[in-house]
């Protein structure tokens, strides 16, 4: 579909849709660039305030994934006013405002449409230095790959929707998922930049395999993932064994098979790595000499982060190998 559109040829547009990156970047001058993104989601939880928090954290994550800081946002609302009270929408907006306060940006209005199924998110404007961007084409050979949040959100969300007892609202699994989703990626972005990272992406709907796989292709490197090192939310492997897997996660795996070598790993490992995330963490690459300090910094700020693999020592073709 996008190939049918006329190309954009403007030297001020530093990042556009061609690389499938997290946001667009527009250069203002030698020291400043604007980062522009938008995202919205349907409800994942029954609590309207928490849904607002999750949706806002998910939307602003794209700015952090590009190495920027958010400045301004607008609410994007689809609301069934015949079925849902407006005070419930107020709770959603309050949840988003809570995230904006934590992230140091302003929500200055927005747009609402009638919609049979409620949706909420943000359009966000941020800024970064043009020469300090994190992009999905910035991974380099011989680097360590760091993941800043555990996987399993899609599996837990599916279990919640199907009424699984293990994922009941208020339980340990649910609480761990919510805590992960409302955690901002601001600290992770700052740690990545301080360590000299140039390549990063956040893990959302296409899962770790989809987002890291696209980054490997755009960066012309191969990546080896140490599956046992990948952090996973509590209860997720048991839920996966019970077939609580969203259809999107299966499609994610299918779309990466052309570049994926699972080696001797169980197929369920690949499904977990393909699990569709909402407000997931960042995955970035750093020089191996910086890895210990990076993980210490992330742990200090409360992240369940891990060194999950490495890029090939020489340029590659975007192959992802599980080990």
Secondary structure, 3 states (H helix, E strand, C coil): CHHHCCCCCCCCEEECHHHCCCCEEEECCCCCEEEEEEEEECCCCCCHHHHHHHHHHHHHHHHHHCCCEEEEEEEEEEECCCCCCHHHHHHHHHHHHHHHHHHCCEEEEEEEEECCCCEEEEEEEEEECCCCCCECCCCCCCEEEEECCCECHHHHHHHHHCCCHHHCCCCHHHHHHHHHHHCCCHHHHHHHHHCCCCEEEECCCCHHHHHHHHHHHHHCCCEEECHHHCCECCCHHHHHHCCCCCHHHHHHHHHHHHHEECCCCCHHHHHHHCCCCCCCCEEEEEEHHHHHHHHHHHHHCCCCCEEEEEECCCCCCCCEEEC
